[in-house]
Amino acid sequence: MAFELDHDMLAIQQQARATAAQAAPFAAEADECSLVHQPTLDVLRASGLCSLMVPAAHGGRHERVDPLAVCVVREALMRASSHLDSLFALQGIGSYAIAVAGTDEQREEWLPRVAGAEVLAALALTEPVAGSDLRGIETTLVDHGGEVELNGAKSFISNAGAAGFYTTLAREQDRFSLVLVPADASGVSVAASPEIIAPHVLGEVSFDRVRLPASARLGEPGAGFRHVLATLSVFRISVAGAAVGLMDGALACAARHAAAREQFGRPLVRLGPVAGLLADAWAELEAARLLAYATAEAARDDPSAHLDRSSLAKLAATEAASRVVDRCVQVMGRWGLVRGSDIERYYRQARPMRIYEGASEVLRLGVAARLCDEVAGHRGEG
Ligand SMILES: Cc1cc2nc3c(=O)[nH]c(=O)nc-3n(C[C@H](O)[C@H](O)[C@H](O)COP(=O)(O)OP(=O)(O)OC[C@H]3O[C@@H](n4cnc5c(N)ncnc54)[C@H](O)[C@@H]3O)c2cc1C
């Protein structure tokens, strides 16, 4: 069963699959990199896919970023390589606030280069102290008339050290603002983050008396959370797309193995419990894909109205991905445990997805509240 994609989306899907095929031969190497893997970036750059991450007025493919297109592409890229997927996703995650809240000058300076993947983007929210609770951030932005000064430290920032700019959340008196910080601004420095189980380009970014023009703010003072939530509305759905791609890849490994290997005189797939593992995994994959695509389709006109639905799609797909890949490892027995194999890579890569861009427990809070609102609304109608 498949979600029906229109002609434009099918062409984008085909292009993403072709890009994934080009990056696949070096995926095993790229996915173990904590620095940008140049051949993978070259493939992404040449594909033109990053033009999906900015509006048409600034070198993009559509009038504005289309959550369905991003979802479709991430499914294809993640199936091949988490590094390829991450490079693509961050172009949008880091630049979306520029597209929706930047000045004409900021858009013209950065977005065409984001679209061409000539400059890499980053979104800097998390701090050593503040993770899920971003109201606890300690980075400060102080207004000095025509200039602002930024001080603080960000932690576990994707693309740190490789990005051309950091879209940064800072505390401005009792409000929160977003500020666009060029990576080469005086006072910006980057150190490596601890390595994680599924390597990722991650760094700790420090801002030491970074002076910027007041126009570096994205939107008005105090609008930081609004633009962060707008970004998450689009890109949480796309994490669901990536999780679907990961499940699809893992299930293909397990299905091939179950068809080829015999035990007790029959292929594994003819042994009831193994068939059950595969069938349940397939059911979860298809359900997560339908929810992701339907959510992305619904969010096309006004993504920011769909934050809770976007969280629901991310929650469902990333939790399913952990269960599915675990079942796939089980189907493959000892071959599911071999270091460097595709299935082992998927197993490790599924885990961080339940933590970044909203940990599952935190997403459940918003989703459950939305459920109660919707039920109360229906009761009112009845
Ligand atoms: C691969 C990777 C890439 C990342 N990239 C970026 C990036 O580019 N930019 C960026 O800013 N950050 C990035 N992060 C950081 C990420 O956003 C945070 O890890 C995430 O927000 C969770 O914060 P935390 O790790 O501090 O966990 P915590 O907030 O300390 O949470 C720990 C646990 O407590 C639970 N918890 C917390 N609050 C509640 C609550 N109210 N109710 C119930 N349970 C709760 C959480 O669900 C979790 O299980 C990245 C992280 C990873 C792993």
The ligand as a Gaussian input file, in Angstrom:
#p B3LYP/6-31G(d) Opt

LIG

0 1
 C       22.519000      13.237000      17.155000
 C       22.081000      14.483000      17.860000
 C       22.035000      15.674000      17.168000
 C       21.644000      16.852000      17.822000
 N       21.650000      18.036000      17.113000
 C       21.270000      19.174000      17.741000
 C       21.298000      20.416000      17.038000
 O       21.632000      20.486000      15.848000
 N       20.924000      21.545000      17.682000
 C       20.534000      21.519000      18.988000
 O       20.205000      22.577000      19.512000
 N       20.517000      20.349000      19.697000
 C       20.873000      19.186000      19.106000
 N       20.870000      17.995000      19.803000
 C       20.465000      17.991000      21.187000
 C       19.040000      17.470000      21.362000
 O       18.141000      18.412000      20.843000
 C       18.798000      17.172000      22.845000
 O       19.572000      16.022000      23.147000
 C       17.331000      16.921000      23.145000
 O       16.597000      18.116000      23.071000
 C       17.105000      16.330000      24.550000
 O       17.777000      17.077000      25.513000
 P       18.779000      16.345000      26.538000
 O       19.632000      15.416000      25.774000
 O       19.415000      17.404000      27.354000
 O       17.849000      15.447000      27.470000
 P       17.018000      15.944000      28.739000
 O       16.204000      17.127000      28.409000
 O       17.941000      16.032000      29.917000
 O       16.041000      14.707000      28.934000
 C       16.491000      13.448000      29.512000
 C       15.297000      12.532000      29.607000
 O       14.265000      13.129000      30.413000
 C       13.058000      13.188000      29.685000
 N       12.342000      14.421000      30.009000
 C       12.826000      15.693000      29.977000
 N       11.851000      16.568000      30.297000
 C       10.732000      15.843000      30.519000
 C        9.395000      16.167000      30.888000
 N        8.999000      17.419000      31.082000
 N        8.517000      15.149000      31.049000
 C        8.885000      13.858000      30.848000
 N       10.139000      13.488000      30.497000
 C       11.044000      14.467000      30.338000
 C       13.466000      13.186000      28.207000
 O       12.440000      12.706000      27.408000
 C       14.647000      12.237000      28.249000
 O       14.167000      10.904000      28.224000
 C       21.259000      16.809000      19.178000
 C       21.284000      15.580000      19.876000
 C       21.693000      14.435000      19.222000
 C       21.715000      13.141000      19.985000

